[in-house]
Amino acid sequence: MSAAFVDALQGEWLKQRRSLATWMVLAGACFTPAIILVVRLVRHAGLSALHAAADFWTQLWSSAWESSAIFFLPMGLVLATSLIVQIEFRNNTWKQVHTLPIGPATIYFAKLAIVLLLLVQFLLAFNLALWFTAAVPAWLVPGVAMPTAPIPWAAFLRDDLGYAVGGLPIVGLQYAIALRHRNVMVPVGIGFLLWVGTLGMLSTRWGSLSPYAATMLQYIGVASPGKLPPPVVDVHGLALGYFVLFTVAGYLLFARARSKG
């Protein structure tokens, strides 16, 4: 990793801290765990038995990922990617960025790295919020102890990795689209339409070919096996292939663009 890329990455990180991207990612990651926590605090009568269940963590994990895998993670990536690129368009600073003594590859991949860091941030915040979903009732509700079941770290980390890989093609495609349009609503609208279209295609075998399908299929495949037709190909392998394709295509379009913002 060159010093120029590290400097560019630090600069991009400082710029994104002034945007809503980080707060939006944290809100999306914590939303479902927070809802589960509120419901459990309101209906706390059966919490003692629930916390003593041998499958407490797997049940909590499955419940929390239902809305996150299908909605919050894909749509959060659509919005976060668009907002990161919009920083330059909104402040009309693309020309200043291109006058820096760094190449287009450094600019392109530094911004892309920030979006990927936001994806990691989402997963870390989600995991931490789930732990608090179990800890807060133990702190606040008399007679409720921390769950006695061990946390299945290996399974959870494997799932986290799968969701991270499943989100990569969304990042790659949305990034390529967002760099081509000054109006933030264009990439957001395209992302929303592709997400809705993917939901409509999931009941068919060809739904697995959508770049937006991997996180959804991973969750449904675990929570409701056999509910959907088997994927045409391995969804995570396809997701990696899509990410490479979209990233390369997006960079070529960015580097060869006549207009520099």
DRENPA-3360 file (N, C-alpha, C; in nm, 2 decimals, always signed):
BEGIN
1 = MSAAFVDA = +0.09/-0.12/+0.00/+0.00/+0.00/+0.00/+0.09/+0.12/+0.00 ~ +0.07/+0.21/-0.10/+0.16/+0.33/-0.11/+0.12/+0.44/-0.01 ~ +0.22/+0.52/+0.01/+0.19/+0.64/+0.10/+0.08/+0.73/+0.05 ~ +0.08/+0.74/-0.09/-0.02/+0.83/-0.15/-0.16/+0.77/-0.12 ~ -0.18/+0.64/-0.13/-0.31/+0.58/-0.11/-0.35/+0.60/+0.04 ~ -0.25/+0.58/+0.13/-0.28/+0.60/+0.27/-0.33/+0.74/+0.30 ~ -0.26/+0.84/+0.24/-0.30/+0.98/+0.26/-0.43/+1.00/+0.20 ~ -0.46/+0.95/+0.08/-0.59/+0.97/+0.02/-0.70/+0.90/+0.10;
9 = LQGEWLKQ = -0.67/+0.79/+0.16/-0.77/+0.72/+0.24/-0.80/+0.80/+0.37 ~ -0.70/+0.85/+0.43/-0.72/+0.93/+0.55/-0.80/+1.06/+0.52 ~ -0.78/+1.12/+0.40/-0.85/+1.23/+0.36/-1.00/+1.20/+0.34 ~ -1.02/+1.09/+0.27/-1.16/+1.05/+0.24/-1.23/+1.01/+0.37 ~ -1.16/+0.95/+0.47/-1.23/+0.92/+0.59/-1.27/+1.05/+0.67 ~ -1.18/+1.15/+0.67/-1.21/+1.28/+0.73/-1.33/+1.34/+0.66 ~ -1.34/+1.33/+0.53/-1.45/+1.39/+0.46/-1.58/+1.32/+0.49 ~ -1.58/+1.19/+0.50/-1.71/+1.12/+0.52/-1.76/+1.14/+0.66;
17 = RRSLATWM = -1.67/+1.18/+0.75/-1.72/+1.20/+0.89/-1.81/+1.32/+0.90 ~ -1.81/+1.41/+0.80/-1.89/+1.53/+0.80/-2.02/+1.50/+0.72 ~ -2.04/+1.38/+0.67/-2.16/+1.34/+0.60/-2.25/+1.26/+0.70 ~ -2.37/+1.22/+0.64/-2.46/+1.14/+0.72/-2.44/+0.99/+0.70 ~ -2.34/+0.95/+0.62/-2.32/+0.81/+0.59/-2.30/+0.73/+0.71 ~ -2.21/+0.77/+0.80/-2.18/+0.69/+0.92/-2.30/+0.68/+1.01 ~ -2.36/+0.79/+1.04/-2.48/+0.78/+1.12/-2.59/+0.70/+1.07 ~ -2.61/+0.70/+0.93/-2.71/+0.62/+0.87/-2.68/+0.47/+0.88;
25 = VLAGACFT = -2.55/+0.44/+0.86/-2.51/+0.30/+0.88/-2.53/+0.25/+1.02 ~ -2.49/+0.33/+1.12/-2.51/+0.29/+1.26/-2.66/+0.28/+1.29 ~ -2.74/+0.37/+1.24/-2.89/+0.36/+1.26/-2.95/+0.23/+1.20 ~ -2.90/+0.20/+1.08/-2.95/+0.08/+1.01/-2.91/-0.04/+1.08 ~ -2.79/-0.05/+1.13/-2.74/-0.16/+1.20/-2.81/-0.19/+1.33 ~ -2.84/-0.08/+1.40/-2.90/-0.09/+1.54/-3.05/-0.09/+1.54 ~ -3.11/-0.06/+1.43/-3.26/-0.05/+1.43/-3.33/-0.17/+1.47 ~ -3.30/-0.28/+1.41/-3.38/-0.41/+1.44/-3.34/-0.46/+1.58;
33 = PAIILVVR = -3.21/-0.46/+1.62/-3.18/-0.50/+1.76/-3.25/-0.41/+1.86 ~ -3.26/-0.28/+1.83/-3.33/-0.18/+1.92/-3.48/-0.21/+1.93 ~ -3.54/-0.25/+1.82/-3.69/-0.28/+1.83/-3.71/-0.41/+1.91 ~ -3.62/-0.51/+1.89/-3.63/-0.63/+1.97/-3.62/-0.60/+2.11 ~ -3.52/-0.52/+2.15/-3.49/-0.48/+2.29/-3.62/-0.42/+2.35 ~ -3.67/-0.32/+2.28/-3.79/-0.25/+2.33/-3.91/-0.34/+2.36 ~ -3.93/-0.43/+2.26/-4.04/-0.53/+2.27/-4.02/-0.62/+2.39 ~ -3.90/-0.66/+2.41/-3.87/-0.75/+2.52/-3.88/-0.68/+2.66;
41 = LVRHAGLS = -3.84/-0.56/+2.66/-3.85/-0.48/+2.79/-4.00/-0.46/+2.82 ~ -4.08/-0.43/+2.72/-4.22/-0.41/+2.74/-4.29/-0.53/+2.79 ~ -4.26/-0.64/+2.72/-4.32/-0.77/+2.75/-4.21/-0.86/+2.82 ~ -4.18/-0.82/+2.94/-4.06/-0.89/+3.01/-4.10/-1.01/+3.09 ~ -4.23/-1.04/+3.09/-4.27/-1.15/+3.18/-4.20/-1.28/+3.15 ~ -4.17/-1.32/+3.03/-4.11/-1.44/+3.00/-3.96/-1.44/+2.97 ~ -3.90/-1.32/+3.01/-3.76/-1.31/+2.97/-3.67/-1.40/+3.05 ~ -3.70/-1.44/+3.17/-3.62/-1.53/+3.24/-3.60/-1.67/+3.17;
49 = ALHAAADF = -3.71/-1.72/+3.13/-3.71/-1.85/+3.05/-3.64/-1.83/+2.92 ~ -3.67/-1.72/+2.85/-3.61/-1.69/+2.72/-3.46/-1.69/+2.73 ~ -3.40/-1.62/+2.83/-3.26/-1.61/+2.85/-3.20/-1.74/+2.90 ~ -3.27/-1.83/+2.95/-3.22/-1.96/+2.99/-3.22/-2.06/+2.88 ~ -3.28/-2.03/+2.76/-3.29/-2.12/+2.65/-3.16/-2.16/+2.60 ~ -3.14/-2.28/+2.56/-3.01/-2.32/+2.50/-2.98/-2.26/+2.37 ~ -3.09/-2.23/+2.29/-3.07/-2.17/+2.16/-3.10/-2.02/+2.16 ~ -3.08/-1.95/+2.27/-3.11/-1.81/+2.28/-3.04/-1.73/+2.18;
57 = WTQLWSSA = -2.91/-1.75/+2.16/-2.83/-1.66/+2.07/-2.87/-1.69/+1.92 ~ -2.89/-1.81/+1.89/-2.92/-1.84/+1.75/-3.06/-1.79/+1.71 ~ -3.15/-1.79/+1.81/-3.29/-1.74/+1.78/-3.28/-1.59/+1.77 ~ -3.21/-1.52/+1.86/-3.19/-1.38/+1.85/-3.12/-1.34/+1.72 ~ -3.02/-1.41/+1.68/-2.95/-1.38/+1.56/-3.04/-1.39/+1.44 ~ -3.12/-1.50/+1.43/-3.21/-1.52/+1.32/-3.31/-1.41/+1.32 ~ -3.37/-1.37/+1.43/-3.48/-1.27/+1.43/-3.42/-1.14/+1.39 ~ -3.30/-1.10/+1.43/-3.25/-0.97/+1.40/-3.20/-0.96/+1.26;
65 = WESSAIFF = -3.16/-1.07/+1.20/-3.11/-1.06/+1.06/-3.22/-1.06/+0.96 ~ -3.34/-1.10/+1.00/-3.45/-1.11/+0.90/-3.47/-0.98/+0.82 ~ -3.49/-0.87/+0.90/-3.51/-0.74/+0.83/-3.38/-0.68/+0.78 ~ -3.27/-0.71/+0.85/-3.14/-0.65/+0.82/-3.09/-0.71/+0.69 ~ -3.10/-0.84/+0.67/-3.05/-0.90/+0.55/-3.13/-0.87/+0.43 ~ -3.26/-0.85/+0.45/-3.35/-0.82/+0.33/-3.36/-0.68/+0.30 ~ -3.36/-0.59/+0.40/-3.38/-0.45/+0.38/-3.27/-0.36/+0.42 ~ -3.23/-0.36/+0.55/-3.14/-0.26/+0.60/-3.00/-0.26/+0.54;
73 = LPMGLVLA = -2.95/-0.38/+0.53/-2.81/-0.39/+0.47/-2.81/-0.35/+0.33 ~ -2.89/-0.41/+0.24/-2.88/-0.37/+0.10/-2.91/-0.22/+0.08 ~ -3.02/-0.17/+0.14/-3.06/-0.03/+0.12/-2.96/+0.06/+0.19 ~ -2.91/+0.02/+0.30/-2.80/+0.10/+0.36/-2.68/+0.12/+0.28 ~ -2.64/+0.01/+0.21/-2.53/+0.02/+0.12/-2.56/+0.11/+0.00 ~ -2.68/+0.10/-0.05/-2.72/+0.19/-0.16/-2.71/+0.34/-0.12 ~ -2.76/+0.37/+0.00/-2.76/+0.51/+0.04/-2.62/+0.56/+0.08 ~ -2.55/+0.47/+0.15/-2.41/+0.51/+0.20/-2.32/+0.53/+0.08;
81 = TSLIVQIE = -2.32/+0.44/-0.02/-2.24/+0.46/-0.14/-2.27/+0.59/-0.21 ~ -2.40/+0.62/-0.23/-2.44/+0.74/-0.30/-2.40/+0.86/-0.22 ~ -2.41/+0.86/-0.09/-2.37/+0.98/-0.01/-2.22/+1.00/-0.01 ~ -2.14/+0.90/-0.01/-1.99/+0.91/-0.01/-1.95/+0.98/-0.14 ~ -2.01/+0.94/-0.25/-1.97/+1.01/-0.38/-2.03/+1.15/-0.39 ~ -2.15/+1.17/-0.33/-2.21/+1.30/-0.33/-2.14/+1.41/-0.26 ~ -2.05/+1.37/-0.17/-1.97/+1.47/-0.10/-1.90/+1.56/-0.20 ~ -1.84/+1.51/-0.31/-1.77/+1.59/-0.40/-1.86/+1.67/-0.49;
89 = FRNNTWKQ = -1.97/+1.60/-0.54/-2.07/+1.67/-0.62/-2.14/+1.79/-0.55 ~ -2.17/+1.76/-0.42/-2.24/+1.86/-0.34/-2.16/+1.99/-0.32 ~ -2.03/+1.96/-0.29/-1.94/+2.08/-0.27/-1.86/+2.12/-0.39 ~ -1.90/+2.06/-0.51/-1.83/+2.10/-0.63/-1.68/+2.10/-0.62 ~ -1.63/+1.99/-0.57/-1.49/+1.98/-0.55/-1.42/+1.87/-0.63 ~ -1.49/+1.81/-0.73/-1.42/+1.70/-0.81/-1.30/+1.76/-0.88 ~ -1.31/+1.88/-0.94/-1.20/+1.93/-1.01/-1.08/+1.95/-0.92 ~ -1.10/+1.99/-0.79/-0.99/+2.01/-0.70/-0.93/+1.87/-0.66;
97 = VHTLPIGP = -1.02/+1.77/-0.65/-0.96/+1.64/-0.63/-0.87/+1.59/-0.74 ~ -0.91/+1.62/-0.86/-0.83/+1.57/-0.98/-0.71/+1.65/-1.00 ~ -0.69/+1.77/-0.93/-0.57/+1.84/-0.94/-0.46/+1.79/-0.84 ~ -0.50/+1.71/-0.75/-0.41/+1.65/-0.65/-0.30/+1.57/-0.72 ~ -0.18/+1.56/-0.66/-0.08/+1.48/-0.73/-0.09/+1.33/-0.71 ~ -0.21/+1.28/-0.73/-0.24/+1.14/-0.72/-0.32/+1.09/-0.85 ~ -0.30/+0.97/-0.88/-0.37/+0.92/-1.00/-0.52/+0.89/-0.98 ~ -0.59/+0.87/-1.09/-0.73/+0.83/-1.08/-0.76/+0.70/-1.00;
105 = ATIYFAKL = -0.66/+0.61/-1.01/-0.68/+0.48/-0.94/-0.68/+0.50/-0.79 ~ -0.59/+0.59/-0.75/-0.58/+0.62/-0.60/-0.71/+0.69/-0.55 ~ -0.76/+0.78/-0.63/-0.89/+0.85/-0.60/-1.00/+0.75/-0.59 ~ -1.01/+0.67/-0.70/-1.12/+0.58/-0.71/-1.12/+0.47/-0.60 ~ -1.01/+0.41/-0.57/-1.01/+0.30/-0.48/-1.00/+0.35/-0.33 ~ -0.96/+0.47/-0.31/-0.97/+0.53/-0.17/-1.11/+0.55/-0.13 ~ -1.19/+0.61/-0.22/-1.33/+0.63/-0.19/-1.41/+0.49/-0.18 ~ -1.37/+0.40/-0.27/-1.43/+0.26/-0.26/-1.40/+0.20/-0.12;
113 = AIVLLLLV = -1.27/+0.22/-0.08/-1.23/+0.16/+0.05/-1.31/+0.21/+0.16 ~ -1.35/+0.34/+0.16/-1.43/+0.40/+0.26/-1.57/+0.34/+0.27 ~ -1.63/+0.31/+0.15/-1.76/+0.24/+0.15/-1.75/+0.10/+0.21 ~ -1.64/+0.03/+0.18/-1.62/-0.10/+0.23/-1.60/-0.10/+0.38 ~ -1.53/+0.01/+0.43/-1.52/+0.02/+0.58/-1.65/+0.05/+0.64 ~ -1.74/+0.12/+0.57/-1.87/+0.14/+0.63/-1.95/+0.01/+0.64 ~ -1.93/-0.08/+0.54/-1.99/-0.21/+0.54/-1.94/-0.29/+0.67 ~ -1.81/-0.29/+0.69/-1.76/-0.35/+0.81/-1.81/-0.29/+0.94;
121 = QFLLAFNL = -1.83/-0.15/+0.93/-1.88/-0.08/+1.05/-2.03/-0.13/+1.08 ~ -2.10/-0.15/+0.97/-2.24/-0.20/+0.99/-2.24/-0.33/+1.06 ~ -2.16/-0.42/+1.02/-2.15/-0.56/+1.08/-2.11/-0.55/+1.22 ~ -2.01/-0.47/+1.25/-1.96/-0.46/+1.39/-2.07/-0.40/+1.48 ~ -2.13/-0.29/+1.43/-2.24/-0.23/+1.51/-2.35/-0.32/+1.53 ~ -2.39/-0.40/+1.43/-2.50/-0.50/+1.44/-2.47/-0.60/+1.55 ~ -2.35/-0.66/+1.55/-2.31/-0.76/+1.64/-2.31/-0.70/+1.79 ~ -2.26/-0.58/+1.80/-2.25/-0.52/+1.93/-2.39/-0.49/+1.98;
129 = ALWFTAAV = -2.48/-0.44/+1.89/-2.62/-0.41/+1.93/-2.69/-0.53/+1.97 ~ -2.66/-0.65/+1.91/-2.73/-0.77/+1.95/-2.69/-0.81/+2.09 ~ -2.56/-0.79/+2.12/-2.51/-0.82/+2.26/-2.59/-0.74/+2.36 ~ -2.60/-0.61/+2.33/-2.68/-0.52/+2.42/-2.82/-0.56/+2.43 ~ -2.88/-0.62/+2.33/-3.02/-0.67/+2.33/-3.03/-0.77/+2.44 ~ -2.93/-0.85/+2.46/-2.93/-0.95/+2.57/-2.89/-0.89/+2.70 ~ -2.80/-0.80/+2.70/-2.74/-0.75/+2.83/-2.83/-0.65/+2.90 ~ -2.90/-0.56/+2.82/-2.98/-0.46/+2.89/-3.09/-0.51/+2.97;
137 = PAWLVPGV = -3.17/-0.61/+2.92/-3.27/-0.67/+3.01/-3.21/-0.73/+3.14 ~ -3.09/-0.79/+3.13/-3.03/-0.85/+3.25/-2.99/-0.74/+3.34 ~ -2.96/-0.62/+3.30/-2.92/-0.51/+3.38/-3.05/-0.44/+3.45 ~ -3.16/-0.44/+3.37/-3.27/-0.36/+3.41/-3.39/-0.44/+3.47 ~ -3.41/-0.56/+3.43/-3.53/-0.63/+3.47/-3.49/-0.73/+3.59 ~ -3.55/-0.71/+3.70/-3.52/-0.80/+3.82/-3.55/-0.95/+3.79 ~ -3.46/-1.03/+3.83/-3.48/-1.18/+3.81/-3.43/-1.23/+3.67 ~ -3.39/-1.14/+3.59/-3.34/-1.18/+3.45/-3.19/-1.18/+3.45;
145 = AMPTAPIP = -3.13/-1.29/+3.42/-2.98/-1.30/+3.41/-2.93/-1.30/+3.27 ~ -2.81/-1.28/+3.25/-2.75/-1.29/+3.12/-2.77/-1.43/+3.06 ~ -2.79/-1.45/+2.93/-2.81/-1.58/+2.88/-2.70/-1.68/+2.92 ~ -2.74/-1.80/+2.95/-2.65/-1.90/+2.99/-2.58/-1.98/+2.88 ~ -2.65/-1.97/+2.76/-2.60/-2.04/+2.65/-2.47/-1.97/+2.59 ~ -2.37/-2.05/+2.55/-2.25/-1.99/+2.49/-2.28/-1.93/+2.36 ~ -2.21/-1.82/+2.33/-2.23/-1.75/+2.20/-2.16/-1.83/+2.09 ~ -2.23/-1.87/+1.99/-2.16/-1.95/+1.88/-2.08/-1.86/+1.79;
153 = WAAFLRDD = -1.96/-1.82/+1.83/-1.88/-1.72/+1.76/-1.85/-1.76/+1.62 ~ -1.81/-1.89/+1.60/-1.77/-1.94/+1.47/-1.88/-1.93/+1.37 ~ -2.00/-1.97/+1.41/-2.12/-1.96/+1.32/-2.15/-1.81/+1.29 ~ -2.14/-1.73/+1.39/-2.18/-1.59/+1.37/-2.08/-1.52/+1.28 ~ -1.95/-1.55/+1.30/-1.85/-1.49/+1.21/-1.86/-1.54/+1.07 ~ -1.89/-1.66/+1.05/-1.91/-1.72/+0.92/-2.03/-1.65/+0.85 ~ -2.14/-1.62/+0.93/-2.25/-1.55/+0.87/-2.21/-1.41/+0.84 ~ -2.14/-1.34/+0.93/-2.10/-1.20/+0.90/-2.02/-1.20/+0.77;
161 = LGYAVGGL = -1.93/-1.29/+0.75/-1.84/-1.29/+0.63/-1.93/-1.31/+0.51 ~ -2.03/-1.40/+0.52/-2.12/-1.42/+0.41/-2.20/-1.30/+0.37 ~ -2.25/-1.23/+0.48/-2.33/-1.10/+0.45/-2.24/-0.99/+0.39 ~ -2.11/-0.99/+0.44/-2.02/-0.89/+0.39/-1.99/-0.92/+0.24 ~ -1.97/-1.04/+0.20/-1.95/-1.08/+0.06/-2.07/-1.05/-0.02 ~ -2.19/-1.08/+0.04/-2.31/-1.06/-0.03/-2.34/-0.91/-0.06 ~ -2.28/-0.82/+0.02/-2.30/-0.68/+0.00/-2.21/-0.62/-0.10 ~ -2.10/-0.69/-0.13/-2.00/-0.63/-0.22/-2.05/-0.59/-0.36;
169 = PIVGLQYA = -2.13/-0.68/-0.43/-2.18/-0.64/-0.56/-2.27/-0.51/-0.55 ~ -2.34/-0.49/-0.44/-2.42/-0.37/-0.43/-2.33/-0.25/-0.42 ~ -2.23/-0.26/-0.34/-2.13/-0.15/-0.33/-2.07/-0.12/-0.47 ~ -2.02/-0.23/-0.54/-1.95/-0.21/-0.67/-2.04/-0.14/-0.77 ~ -2.17/-0.19/-0.78/-2.26/-0.14/-0.88/-2.30/+0.01/-0.85 ~ -2.34/+0.03/-0.72/-2.39/+0.16/-0.68/-2.28/+0.26/-0.69 ~ -2.15/+0.22/-0.66/-2.04/+0.31/-0.67/-2.02/+0.36/-0.82 ~ -2.02/+0.26/-0.91/-2.01/+0.29/-1.05/-2.12/+0.38/-1.10;
177 = IALRHRNV = -2.24/+0.36/-1.06/-2.35/+0.45/-1.10/-2.34/+0.58/-1.04 ~ -2.31/+0.59/-0.91/-2.31/+0.72/-0.84/-2.20/+0.81/-0.89 ~ -2.09/+0.76/-0.94/-1.98/+0.84/-1.00/-2.02/+0.91/-1.13 ~ -2.13/+0.86/-1.19/-2.17/+0.91/-1.32/-2.28/+1.01/-1.31 ~ -2.34/+1.04/-1.19/-2.45/+1.12/-1.18/-2.44/+1.22/-1.07 ~ -2.46/+1.35/-1.10/-2.45/+1.45/-1.00/-2.57/+1.45/-0.90 ~ -2.68/+1.41/-0.95/-2.81/+1.41/-0.87/-2.81/+1.28/-0.79 ~ -2.80/+1.29/-0.66/-2.79/+1.17/-0.57/-2.92/+1.08/-0.58;
185 = MVPVGIGF = -3.03/+1.14/-0.63/-3.15/+1.06/-0.64/-3.14/+0.96/-0.75 ~ -3.06/+0.98/-0.85/-3.04/+0.88/-0.96/-2.99/+0.75/-0.91 ~ -2.87/+0.74/-0.85/-2.82/+0.61/-0.80/-2.91/+0.55/-0.69 ~ -2.97/+0.64/-0.60/-3.06/+0.59/-0.50/-3.18/+0.53/-0.56 ~ -3.24/+0.60/-0.66/-3.36/+0.54/-0.73/-3.33/+0.41/-0.80 ~ -3.22/+0.41/-0.87/-3.18/+0.28/-0.94/-3.16/+0.17/-0.85 ~ -3.09/+0.20/-0.74/-3.07/+0.10/-0.64/-3.20/+0.05/-0.58 ~ -3.29/+0.14/-0.55/-3.42/+0.10/-0.49/-3.50/+0.01/-0.59;
193 = LLWVGTLG = -3.50/+0.05/-0.72/-3.57/-0.03/-0.82/-3.51/-0.17/-0.84 ~ -3.37/-0.18/-0.83/-3.31/-0.31/-0.84/-3.34/-0.39/-0.72 ~ -3.34/-0.33/-0.60/-3.38/-0.41/-0.48/-3.52/-0.46/-0.49 ~ -3.62/-0.38/-0.53/-3.75/-0.42/-0.54/-3.76/-0.53/-0.65 ~ -3.69/-0.51/-0.76/-3.70/-0.61/-0.87/-3.64/-0.75/-0.82 ~ -3.54/-0.74/-0.74/-3.48/-0.86/-0.68/-3.58/-0.93/-0.59 ~ -3.65/-0.86/-0.51/-3.75/-0.92/-0.42/-3.86/-0.99/-0.50 ~ -3.89/-0.93/-0.62/-3.99/-1.00/-0.70/-3.94/-1.12/-0.77;
201 = MLSTRWGS = -3.81/-1.13/-0.79/-3.75/-1.24/-0.86/-3.71/-1.36/-0.77 ~ -3.71/-1.34/-0.64/-3.66/-1.44/-0.55/-3.74/-1.57/-0.56 ~ -3.86/-1.57/-0.60/-3.94/-1.69/-0.61/-3.91/-1.77/-0.73 ~ -3.82/-1.72/-0.82/-3.78/-1.79/-0.94/-3.64/-1.84/-0.92 ~ -3.59/-1.93/-1.00/-3.46/-1.98/-0.99/-3.36/-1.87/-1.03 ~ -3.41/-1.78/-1.12/-3.32/-1.68/-1.18/-3.30/-1.56/-1.08 ~ -3.37/-1.56/-0.97/-3.36/-1.45/-0.87/-3.22/-1.45/-0.82 ~ -3.15/-1.56/-0.81/-3.02/-1.57/-0.75/-2.91/-1.50/-0.84;
209 = LSPYAATM = -2.95/-1.47/-0.96/-2.85/-1.40/-1.05/-2.85/-1.25/-1.03 ~ -2.94/-1.20/-0.95/-2.94/-1.05/-0.92/-2.82/-1.02/-0.83 ~ -2.75/-0.91/-0.86/-2.64/-0.87/-0.77/-2.69/-0.83/-0.63 ~ -2.82/-0.81/-0.62/-2.87/-0.76/-0.49/-2.93/-0.88/-0.41 ~ -2.92/-1.00/-0.46/-2.99/-1.12/-0.40/-2.91/-1.19/-0.29 ~ -2.78/-1.18/-0.28/-2.70/-1.27/-0.20/-2.73/-1.26/-0.05 ~ -2.75/-1.14/+0.00/-2.78/-1.13/+0.15/-2.92/-1.19/+0.18 ~ -3.01/-1.16/+0.09/-3.15/-1.22/+0.11/-3.15/-1.37/+0.10;
217 = LQYIGVAS = -3.08/-1.42/+0.00/-3.08/-1.57/-0.01/-3.00/-1.64/+0.10 ~ -2.90/-1.57/+0.15/-2.83/-1.63/+0.26/-2.92/-1.64/+0.38 ~ -2.99/-1.54/+0.41/-3.08/-1.55/+0.53/-3.20/-1.65/+0.51 ~ -3.26/-1.64/+0.39/-3.38/-1.73/+0.37/-3.33/-1.87/+0.36 ~ -3.21/-1.90/+0.31/-3.16/-2.03/+0.30/-3.14/-2.10/+0.43 ~ -3.11/-2.01/+0.53/-3.08/-2.07/+0.67/-3.21/-2.07/+0.75 ~ -3.29/-1.96/+0.74/-3.41/-1.95/+0.82/-3.53/-2.04/+0.77 ~ -3.54/-2.04/+0.63/-3.65/-2.12/+0.57/-3.60/-2.20/+0.46;
225 = PGKLPPPV = -3.52/-2.30/+0.49/-3.46/-2.39/+0.38/-3.57/-2.45/+0.30 ~ -3.55/-2.45/+0.17/-3.65/-2.52/+0.08/-3.77/-2.42/+0.04 ~ -3.77/-2.30/+0.10/-3.88/-2.21/+0.07/-3.87/-2.16/-0.07 ~ -3.75/-2.14/-0.12/-3.72/-2.08/-0.25/-3.65/-2.19/-0.34 ~ -3.66/-2.17/-0.47/-3.59/-2.26/-0.56/-3.44/-2.26/-0.53 ~ -3.37/-2.36/-0.55/-3.23/-2.36/-0.53/-3.16/-2.26/-0.63 ~ -3.06/-2.19/-0.58/-2.99/-2.09/-0.67/-2.93/-2.16/-0.79 ~ -2.92/-2.09/-0.90/-2.86/-2.14/-1.02/-2.71/-2.16/-1.00;
233 = VDVHGLAL = -2.64/-2.07/-0.93/-2.50/-2.08/-0.90/-2.48/-2.05/-0.75 ~ -2.36/-2.07/-0.70/-2.32/-2.03/-0.57/-2.33/-1.88/-0.56 ~ -2.42/-1.83/-0.47/-2.45/-1.69/-0.46/-2.33/-1.61/-0.41 ~ -2.25/-1.66/-0.32/-2.13/-1.58/-0.27/-2.02/-1.58/-0.38 ~ -2.00/-1.69/-0.45/-1.90/-1.68/-0.56/-1.95/-1.59/-0.67 ~ -2.08/-1.59/-0.70/-2.13/-1.49/-0.80/-2.11/-1.35/-0.75 ~ -2.14/-1.33/-0.62/-2.12/-1.19/-0.56/-1.98/-1.14/-0.58 ~ -1.88/-1.23/-0.55/-1.74/-1.18/-0.57/-1.71/-1.15/-0.72;
241 = GYFVLFTV = -1.77/-1.23/-0.81/-1.75/-1.21/-0.95/-1.81/-1.08/-0.99 ~ -1.93/-1.05/-0.95/-2.00/-0.93/-0.98/-1.92/-0.81/-0.92 ~ -1.87/-0.82/-0.80/-1.79/-0.71/-0.74/-1.67/-0.67/-0.83 ~ -1.60/-0.78/-0.87/-1.48/-0.75/-0.95/-1.52/-0.69/-1.08 ~ -1.63/-0.74/-1.14/-1.67/-0.69/-1.27/-1.72/-0.54/-1.26 ~ -1.80/-0.51/-1.16/-1.85/-0.37/-1.14/-1.74/-0.28/-1.10 ~ -1.64/-0.33/-1.02/-1.53/-0.24/-0.98/-1.44/-0.20/-1.10 ~ -1.41/-0.30/-1.18/-1.32/-0.28/-1.30/-1.40/-0.19/-1.40;
249 = AGYLLFAR = -1.52/-0.22/-1.43/-1.60/-0.14/-1.52/-1.62/+0.01/-1.47 ~ -1.64/+0.02/-1.34/-1.66/+0.15/-1.28/-1.53/+0.23/-1.29 ~ -1.42/+0.17/-1.26/-1.29/+0.24/-1.27/-1.26/+0.29/-1.41 ~ -1.29/+0.20/-1.51/-1.26/+0.24/-1.65/-1.35/+0.36/-1.69 ~ -1.47/+0.36/-1.65/-1.56/+0.47/-1.68/-1.51/+0.60/-1.61 ~ -1.47/+0.58/-1.49/-1.42/+0.70/-1.41/-1.29/+0.75/-1.47 ~ -1.20/+0.67/-1.50/-1.07/+0.71/-1.55/-1.08/+0.77/-1.69 ~ -1.17/+0.73/-1.77/-1.18/+0.77/-1.91/-1.29/+0.88/-1.93;
257 = ARSKG = -1.35/+0.92/-1.82/-1.46/+1.02/-1.83/-1.40/+1.16/-1.88 ~ -1.47/+1.22/-1.97/-1.42/+1.35/-2.02/-1.45/+1.46/-1.92 ~ -1.56/+1.45/-1.86/-1.59/+1.55/-1.75/-1.54/+1.50/-1.62 ~ -1.46/+1.59/-1.55/-1.40/+1.55/-1.42/-1.48/+1.62/-1.31 ~ -1.61/+1.62/-1.32/-1.69/+1.67/-1.21/-1.73/+1.82/-1.24;
% end
